[in-house]
Every structure is written in structure tokens, then in C-alpha cells.
Amino acid sequence: MSDLLIKGARIVDAGREMAGDVLIAGGIIEEVSEEIPPPKGIPLLPAGGKFLLPAFVDLHAHFRDPGFPQKEDLLSGSRAAAHGGFTVVSLMPNTDPPCDSPEVARYILDKARRIGLVEVHLVGAITRGLRGEELVDMEALAPYVWAFSDDGHGVEDHRLMWEAAKRARELGKTIYPHPEFRGLPSRELGEELMVARDLWICRRTGARFHMAHISSPGAAELVALAKEKRLPVTCEATPHHLCLSREEADHPVNPPISTREAVDALVKGLVEGIIDAVATDHAPHTDADVAAGVPGISGIETAFPLLYTRLVKTGTIGLRTLSRLLSLGPARIMGLRKRGLVREGFVGDLVLVTEEELEVTGDFFFSKGKNTPLLGWRLRGRVWATIREGEVIYLDGKVKGRDFDDHRQVIRGG
């Protein structure tokens, strides 16, 4: 936790916009005002009119550790997150071994803590080995996770999902389903049937459900009906499902990128407030994986520029709405207090962005995964600085821990 004064920013969060300064003391936002005289001895970061937003919170990411270091590890994933403006990430359980025991959970959390770049939270498995056959010891895993999911696989056994939901409610945890029944005539039908089944379980058990990567407009409609009934349900969509159509991006991902008509319908659900958050589903792969057609997009570093270019710059949504979807909404879903707004008393996790154009190339990525349909694209909305609890962890092309001293002159002493 650190002290920092940010001067001359265009401050934007889900509730307001203003020009001014932000003072962070001991990692907490102490003052937000049009003009704050620099306190003696406090480092000063001149914003130069850049947008200052709450740092982003990613509900859904894969850092591949343990098990797949050639794809990503906790260090490279943390660096990529900081580059993308994220200070909090929620990691899914499909590692090797899966996060289905306290031992694996402790390994991940301890390693992330030692790295110390971003704050890592965990989603635990619903079933042992993600095989959909036997529930994990949810009581033993609960102290280490905020939710349970068999990410990548829908739990097709109705009895197991019913029992998991009952236990999750008793433990005060969220069920985070992968909405897919396999072997059906269409992916959309599989998603909609799974969402309908899980919403029924949600209604009957009272367990809190958060629906992963909604891609079907029909599934979004089902969530909207559940919200009308005041069920404890939220949902997310990914940047690629909201911004890309299969006509322009021929890239394998699960669920698949859809038609322009379906994308427009999903964006309509976003505008209407049906979708509560945007989550990246950051899924880095090797070049060999890509050549073999393994589905997934390395998306945590391109999330903000893609959304800003495709949704904000086109006037579809405002920057305040995007801040809600990337910061306040995800923080609330995860139960994180004092996160997601630029307000006094909130955690000093912030991001400074510019309207500069950037080109997505292989060299752009801090992630090991370069698997994206965006290579060669030019986007607006460059993350310039990422601040965690008052400490600058990413600044103008450099992440803390590698050549970072080259930019110390940008942060001046008070």
C-alpha cells in the first residue's frame, strides 16, 4: 500500500465524470477534488488530461498455473493483467491438477501473493477433476474460493448440480456454471437449455448463480426473465462476443463467435442492463495449439481497447457504462467491498487511459499467448498506467519488476 497524488485527470466511474485530482494515502483514496495541493513528500503522477477510471476487475481468466506453463503462468498472466488495466483477476479451475482441493488453491494463492502484481481470487471446481461425476469437498475448498464452476464443461448431471447449489447456498458461495449441454443440434440450444435448467435450480434452492460468457440472445432473455422474478442471478459477456462477428473474425472460441445479428442482440441486452459485467475469458495458447485449432482468445490486454473502440467510440454505450461493466459490476458480483468507484474510502486501484491508437501485434502482448483474431487491428483506448493500492504497477509500456526504473522520472516526488 502506497501514497500517490494523481493530478489533472478526467475522472470517470459508473456514477460521475469530473476533472480533477485524486489523493491516495495508505492504499486508500483519501480525497477526490478539482484541485488538491501536493502534500509534501507524496509522489505525484501527472495525468495530463487522461481518463482516470477505477481499475478493472476480471471475473473470468485462465493463467494456466499449475500445469501449462508453456501457455501462461502466474507471473506472465499477472503482467498481462496489469498491462490491460486489471488489478483483480478471478482464475478458473481448469488447471492441471484442477483447483478442486485446498492444496491446489493454496499453491495458486501463495504464488500470486509472492509475485505481488495483481490481486488473485479463485473459482473452485464443482466436481472432482472437472469430470462431472462427484462433487468436490465444497466445505474444505470454500475458504479459498468465492465461487464454484466446472468451467469448460457444463455439469450435465441434474442431481449433482442441485446438490452443489444447495451446498453453495449454505456456504455463502456462488455457482458459476458453464452453460452448455453437449451433443445437441446447435450450440445456442445447448446454452439456452443449460441456462434454463440452472435458473430453475437457482429458483428452487435460492443459491446465487452467475452465468459465464453468455453468447446466445435467447440465453440473455432467460436471464432477463429470472431478474424480473428477482432471482439471485447475474451474468457476463466477453469482449469478443460483444464486439466481433463470425463474418469478420474467423477464430475458434468456446462458445463460438456468432453472427452479426446475434452480436447486435447481445449488445442490446448489454444496453438494457441484462448483462451485469464484461469478463475477458482470457485463454492463452501456444502457436502449436492455435495451429491445431484449440479454442480460446488471449484477451485480457485487448479488452478495454476493443470495447472502447467498438462500443464507446461508436456511441453505443458511454464510458461510465463501460466502467460499470469492467469495474463496479464485477466487484459487486465477487463481493468485493469498496471497489469499482473513484470515491473517498475506496481502494486506490485505478487506471489511466488515453484515446491514442494502438496496433495489436505480437510484441504488444505481455501474455505468453498471442492467440487473437485482432492481430494487425488498430484500436483506440490505450492503457497508460495501472495503479494498485496507490502503487504504480504498470506505466507506459513497462510493468513493475522489469526495466521499471526507466520511468521513475514520470512519477515525481511531492
Residue pairs with C-beta under 8 A, 6 or more apart in sequence:
1 26
1 27
1 28
1 348
1 389
1 390
1 391
2 24
2 26
2 27
2 43
2 348
2 389
2 390
2 391
3 24
3 25
3 26
3 42
3 43
3 390
4 23
4 24
4 42
4 43
4 44
4 45
4 348
4 387
4 390
4 391
4 392
4 411
5 21
5 22
5 23
5 24
5 36
5 38
5 39
5 42
5 43
5 44
5 45
5 414
6 21
6 22
6 23
6 24
6 44
6 45
6 47
6 52
6 350
6 352
6 387
7 21
7 36
7 38
7 44
7 45
7 46
7 47
8 19
8 21
8 46
8 47
8 48
8 49
9 19
9 20
9 21
9 22
9 47
9 49
9 50
9 51
9 52
9 352
10 17
10 18
10 19
10 47
10 49
10 50
10 51
10 52
11 17
11 18
11 19
11 20
11 22
11 32
11 52
11 53
11 342
12 51
12 52
12 53
12 319
12 320
12 323
12 342
13 53
13 54
13 320
13 323
13 327
13 328
13 340
13 341
13 342
13 343
14 320
14 321
14 323
14 324
14 327
14 328
14 340
14 341
15 320
15 341
16 320
17 319
17 320
18 32
18 34
19 34
20 32
20 33
20 34
20 35
20 36
21 31
21 32
21 33
21 34
21 35
21 36
22 29
22 31
22 32
22 36
22 52
22 342
22 348
22 350
23 29
23 30
23 31
23 32
23 33
23 36
23 39
23 42
24 30
24 348
24 350
24 387
24 389
24 390
25 42
25 390
26 390
27 347
27 348
27 389
27 390
27 391
28 345
28 346
28 347
28 348
28 389
28 390
29 342
29 343
29 344
29 345
29 346
29 347
29 348
30 344
31 344
32 342
32 343
32 344
38 44
38 414
39 414
40 414
41 413
41 414
42 413
42 414
43 411
43 412
43 413
43 414
44 411
44 412
44 413
44 414
45 352
45 385
45 387
45 392
45 410
45 411
45 412
46 410
46 412
47 352
50 352
50 353
50 354
50 384
51 319
51 352
51 353
51 354
51 355
52 342
52 350
52 351
52 352
53 85
53 319
53 323
53 327
53 342
53 350
53 351
53 352
53 353
54 323
54 327
54 328
54 339
54 340
54 341
54 342
54 346
54 349
54 350
54 351
55 85
55 86
55 87
55 88
55 327
55 349
55 350
55 351
55 386
55 387
55 388
56 84
56 85
56 86
56 87
56 88
56 303
56 304
56 326
56 327
56 330
56 351
57 86
57 87
57 88
57 89
57 90
57 326
57 327
57 330
57 331
57 334
57 336
57 339
57 340
58 81
58 86
58 88
58 89
58 90
58 279
58 280
58 282
58 300
58 303
58 330
59 90
59 210
59 236
59 277
59 279
59 330
59 333
59 334
60 90
60 92
60 151
60 212
60 213
60 236
60 238
60 279
60 280
60 281
60 282
61 77
61 81
61 89
61 90
61 91
61 92
61 279
61 280
61 281
61 282
61 300
62 72
62 91
62 92
62 94
62 281
62 282
62 283
62 284
62 296
63 72
63 73
63 74
63 76
63 77
63 78
63 89
63 91
63 120
63 282
64 71
64 72
64 73
64 77
64 95
64 284
65 72
65 73
65 74
65 77
65 95
65 108
65 111
66 95
66 96
66 97
66 104
66 107
66 108
67 95
67 96
67 97
68 95
68 96
70 286
70 368
71 284
71 285
71 286
71 289
71 368
71 369
72 80
72 284
72 367
72 368
72 369
73 368
74 108
74 111
74 112
74 115
74 120
75 115
75 117
76 366
76 367
76 368
77 89
77 282
77 284
77 300
77 367
78 89
78 112
78 115
78 117
78 118
78 120
79 117
79 366
79 367
79 399
79 401
79 402
80 282
80 284
80 298
80 300
80 301
80 365
80 366
80 367
81 87
81 89
81 117
81 118
81 300
82 117
82 118
82 366
82 386
82 388
82 393
82 394
82 399
82 400
83 301
83 366
83 383
83 386
83 394
83 399
84 280
84 300
84 301
84 302
84 303
84 304
84 383
85 304
85 351
85 353
85 383
85 386
85 394
86 118
86 300
86 386
87 118
87 119
87 349
87 351
87 386
87 387
87 388
87 393
88 118
88 119
88 121
88 330
88 331
88 334
88 336
88 339
88 349
89 118
89 119
89 120
89 121
89 300
90 120
90 121
90 122
90 123
90 146
90 147
90 334
91 99
91 108
91 120
91 121
91 122
91 123
92 99
92 123
92 149
92 151
92 152
93 99
93 100
93 122
93 123
93 124
93 125
93 130
93 149
93 150
93 151
94 130
94 151
94 152
95 104
95 108
97 104
97 129
98 104
98 125
98 129
98 130
99 105
99 108
99 122
99 123
99 124
99 125
99 141
99 145
100 124
100 125
100 127
100 128
100 129
100 130
100 136
100 141
101 136
101 137
101 140
101 141
102 140
102 141
102 143
102 144
105 122
105 124
105 141
105 144
105 145
106 144
108 120
108 122
109 120
109 122
109 144
112 118
112 119
112 120
113 120
117 388
117 393
117 399
117 400
117 401
118 388
118 393
119 388
121 145
121 146
121 334
122 144
122 145
122 146
123 145
123 146
123 147
123 148
123 149
123 151
123 176
124 136
124 138
124 141
124 142
124 144
124 145
124 147
124 148
124 149
125 136
125 141
125 148
125 149
125 150
126 135
126 136
126 148
126 149
126 150
126 155
126 160
126 161
126 164
126 175
127 133
127 134
127 135
127 136
127 150
127 155
127 160
128 134
128 135
128 136
130 150
130 151
130 152
130 153
132 150
132 153
132 155
132 156
132 157
132 160
133 157
133 160
134 160
135 160
135 163
135 164
135 167
136 148
138 148
138 164
138 167
138 168
138 171
138 173
139 167
139 171
141 148
142 171
142 173
145 173
146 173
146 174
146 334
146 335
147 173
147 174
147 175
147 176
147 210
147 334
148 164
148 168
148 173
148 174
148 175
148 176
149 175
149 176
149 177
149 178
149 212
150 177
150 178
151 176
151 178
151 212
152 178
152 254
153 178
153 180
154 177
154 178
154 179
154 180
154 181
154 182
154 190
154 194
155 161
155 164
155 177
156 181
156 182
158 197
158 201
161 175
161 177
161 197
161 198
161 201
162 201
162 204
162 205
164 175
165 175
165 201
165 202
165 205
165 207
165 209
166 205
166 207
168 174
168 175
168 207
168 208
169 205
169 206
169 207
169 208
173 208
174 207
174 208
174 209
174 210
174 333
175 198
175 202
175 207
175 208
175 209
175 210
176 209
176 210
176 212
177 194
177 198
177 209
177 211
177 212
178 194
178 212
179 190
179 191
179 194
179 195
179 198
179 211
179 212
179 213
179 214
179 219
180 187
180 190
180 191
180 194
180 254
180 255
181 189
181 190
181 193
181 194
182 190
183 190
184 190
184 193
187 216
187 255
187 256
188 216
188 218
188 219
191 214
191 215
191 216
191 218
191 219
191 255
192 216
192 218
192 219
192 222
195 211
195 214
195 219
195 222
195 223
196 222
198 209
198 211
199 209
199 222
199 223
199 226
199 231
199 233
201 207
201 209
202 208
202 209
202 226
202 231
202 232
202 233
203 226
203 229
203 231
206 232
207 232
208 232
208 233
209 231
209 232
209 233
209 234
210 233
210 234
210 235
210 236
210 333
211 219
211 223
211 233
211 234
211 235
211 236
212 236
212 279
212 281
213 236
213 237
213 238
213 241
213 255
213 279
213 281
214 220
214 223
214 235
214 236
214 237
214 241
214 266
214 269
214 275
215 237
215 238
215 241
215 255
215 256
215 258
215 262
215 266
216 255
216 258
216 262
217 262
217 265
217 266
217 268
217 269
220 235
220 265
220 266
220 269
220 274
220 275
221 269
223 233
223 235
223 274
224 269
224 272
224 274
226 233
227 233
227 274
234 276
234 277
234 329
234 333
235 274
235 275
235 276
235 277
236 275
236 276
236 277
236 278
236 279
236 330
236 333
237 266
237 269
237 270
237 275
237 278
237 279
238 278
238 279
238 280
238 281
238 297
238 299
239 278
239 280
239 299
239 302
239 303
239 306
239 307
240 249
240 251
240 253
240 257
240 281
240 297
240 299
240 306
240 373
241 255
241 257
241 258
241 263
241 266
242 263
242 266
242 267
242 270
242 278
242 307
242 310
242 311
243 263
243 306
243 307
243 309
243 310
243 311
244 251
244 257
244 263
244 373
245 257
245 258
245 259
245 260
245 262
245 263
246 256
246 257
246 258
246 259
247 259
247 260
249 257
249 373
250 373
251 257
251 297
251 371
251 372
251 373
252 293
252 294
252 295
252 296
253 281
253 283
253 295
253 296
253 297
254 295
254 296
256 295
258 266
266 275
267 311
267 316
269 275
270 311
270 317
270 325
271 316
271 317
275 325
276 325
276 329
276 333
277 325
277 326
277 329
277 330
277 333
278 303
278 307
278 322
278 325
278 326
278 329
278 330
279 330
280 299
280 300
280 303
281 296
281 297
281 299
282 297
282 298
282 299
282 300
282 367
282 369
283 295
283 296
283 297
283 298
283 299
283 369
283 371
284 296
284 298
284 367
284 368
284 369
284 371
285 294
285 296
285 298
285 369
285 371
286 368
286 369
287 370
289 296
289 371
290 371
296 369
296 371
297 371
297 372
297 373
298 365
298 367
298 369
298 370
298 371
298 372
299 306
299 372
300 367
301 364
301 365
301 366
301 367
302 360
302 372
302 374
302 379
303 326
304 322
304 326
304 353
304 381
304 383
305 358
305 360
305 379
305 380
305 381
305 382
305 383
306 374
306 379
307 322
307 325
307 326
307 381
308 319
308 322
308 353
308 379
308 380
308 381
309 379
309 380
309 381
310 316
311 317
311 322
312 318
312 319
312 322
312 381
313 380
313 381
323 340
324 340
327 339
327 340
327 341
328 339
328 340
328 341
329 340
330 340
331 339
331 340
332 340
338 345
338 346
338 347
339 346
339 347
339 349
340 346
342 350
347 389
348 387
348 388
348 389
348 390
349 387
349 388
349 389
350 386
350 387
351 383
351 385
351 386
351 387
352 383
352 384
352 385
352 386
352 387
353 381
353 382
353 383
353 384
354 381
354 382
354 384
355 380
355 381
355 382
356 380
356 382
357 378
357 379
357 380
357 382
358 364
358 378
358 379
358 380
358 381
358 382
359 376
359 377
359 378
360 372
360 374
360 375
360 376
360 377
360 378
360 379
361 375
361 376
362 370
362 375
366 399
383 394
384 395
384 396
385 392
385 394
385 395
385 396
386 392
386 393
386 394
386 395
387 393
391 400
392 400
392 411
393 399
393 400
394 400
395 404
395 407
395 410
395 411
396 407
396 410
398 404
398 406
398 407
